[in-house]
Amino acid sequence: MITISVRVGDRGEKRLTAIDASKDMISYTYDRVHDKTLPKSDRWLMAKTIWDDASMARALIVRSNGIKVENKEEAEERILMEKQAVAYLDSLNSNIDLLHIKGIISDDRAEFWTGLVTKTQNLTKARLKANKNSYKELLNN
């Protein structure tokens, strides 16, 4: 029998990243814009706006992560994409709040949904801050 030893610090849940959080957020958003959450009269307008915000935020998070930064331009591009993702997430939270204010979604649904968006946004902001620090030398040249 082979025994595998795992350090205590490496046990348990893996660290949640912005990409992981955005996957949960986009999946939940997809379900909400495709079920009967939104009344037929609002489905096209609100569903499209919400979907566009969520999918653009996710795309920017994933695309920015794919940039292997080796020069100033790549550092600037990655940071810009992360800033844009945060802006799309702000807009998404605003639109979810509007659905809640209008009584289209319940308190529980609004709280859960904005929680997913906020978690994604906080992790993206943390990554943005870390990248700004990491690329400080490149950006100052």
C-alpha positions in Angstrom: 0.0 0.0 0.0 1.3 3.4 -1.0 0.7 6.3 1.4 0.7 9.9 0.1 1.5 12.6 2.5 0.0 16.1 1.9 1.2 19.1 3.8 -1.5 20.5 6.2 -1.4 23.9 4.3 -2.2 22.1 1.0 -5.2 20.2 2.4 -8.8 21.3 2.0 -10.4 23.5 -0.6 -8.4 25.0 -3.4 -8.0 28.7 -3.5 -10.9 30.5 -5.2 -9.8 32.6 -8.1 -11.5 35.3 -10.1 -11.9 32.8 -13.0 -13.5 30.2 -10.7 -15.9 32.8 -9.2 -16.8 34.2 -12.7 -17.6 30.7 -13.8 -20.2 30.3 -11.0 -21.5 33.8 -11.6 -21.9 33.3 -15.4 -23.6 29.9 -14.9 -26.2 31.3 -12.5 -26.7 34.4 -14.7 -27.3 32.1 -17.7 -30.0 30.2 -15.8 -31.7 33.4 -14.8 -31.9 34.9 -18.2 -33.2 31.7 -19.7 -35.8 30.7 -17.1 -39.0 32.5 -16.3 -37.3 34.8 -13.8 -38.0 37.8 -16.0 -41.5 38.6 -17.2 -41.9 38.2 -21.0 -42.2 42.0 -21.4 -38.8 42.5 -19.8 -37.1 39.4 -21.0 -35.4 40.8 -24.1 -34.3 44.2 -22.8 -33.2 43.2 -19.3 -32.0 39.7 -20.1 -29.8 41.0 -22.9 -28.3 43.8 -20.9 -27.6 41.5 -17.9 -26.2 38.7 -20.1 -24.0 41.2 -22.0 -22.5 42.6 -18.7 -21.9 39.1 -17.3 -20.4 37.6 -20.4 -18.1 40.5 -21.1 -16.9 40.5 -17.5 -16.1 36.8 -17.7 -14.5 37.1 -21.1 -12.2 39.9 -19.9 -11.2 38.0 -16.8 -10.3 34.9 -18.8 -8.6 36.8 -21.6 -6.6 39.0 -19.2 -5.4 35.8 -17.4 -4.2 34.4 -20.7 -1.8 37.3 -21.3 1.8 36.3 -20.4 3.2 39.6 -19.4 6.7 40.2 -20.8 6.6 43.9 -21.6 5.0 47.2 -20.7 2.3 47.0 -23.4 1.2 43.5 -22.2 1.1 44.7 -18.6 -1.0 47.7 -19.5 -3.4 45.5 -21.6 -3.9 43.0 -18.8 -4.5 45.7 -16.2 -6.9 47.5 -18.6 -8.9 44.3 -19.1 -9.2 43.7 -15.4 -10.4 47.3 -14.9 -13.0 46.8 -17.6 -14.2 43.5 -16.1 -14.7 45.3 -12.7 -16.8 48.0 -14.6 -19.0 45.4 -16.2 -19.5 43.7 -12.9 -20.6 47.1 -11.4 -23.1 47.4 -14.2 -24.3 43.9 -13.7 -24.9 44.5 -10.0 -26.7 47.7 -10.8 -29.1 45.8 -13.2 -29.7 43.1 -10.6 -30.5 45.8 -8.1 -33.0 47.3 -10.5 -34.7 43.9 -10.9 -35.0 43.7 -7.1 -36.2 47.3 -6.7 -39.0 46.6 -9.3 -40.0 43.5 -7.5 -39.1 41.2 -10.4 -36.7 39.1 -8.2 -37.0 38.2 -4.6 -34.8 39.4 -1.7 -33.1 36.0 -1.5 -32.4 35.8 -5.3 -31.1 39.3 -5.4 -28.8 38.6 -2.4 -27.5 35.4 -3.8 -26.9 36.7 -7.3 -25.2 40.0 -6.2 -23.1 37.8 -3.8 -21.8 35.9 -6.8 -21.1 39.1 -8.7 -19.5 40.8 -5.7 -17.3 37.7 -5.0 -16.1 37.8 -8.6 -15.5 41.5 -8.5 -13.6 41.4 -5.2 -11.3 38.6 -6.5 -10.8 40.5 -9.8 -9.9 43.7 -7.8 -7.4 41.7 -5.7 -5.9 40.3 -8.8 -5.7 43.8 -10.4 -4.0 45.2 -7.3 -1.5 42.3 -7.2 -0.8 42.8 -10.9 -0.2 46.5 -10.5 2.4 45.7 -7.8 4.0 42.9 -9.8 4.3 45.0 -13.0 5.3 48.2 -11.3 8.8 48.1 -12.8 7.5 47.4 -16.3 4.9 50.2 -16.0 7.4 52.8 -14.8 9.7 52.3 -17.8 
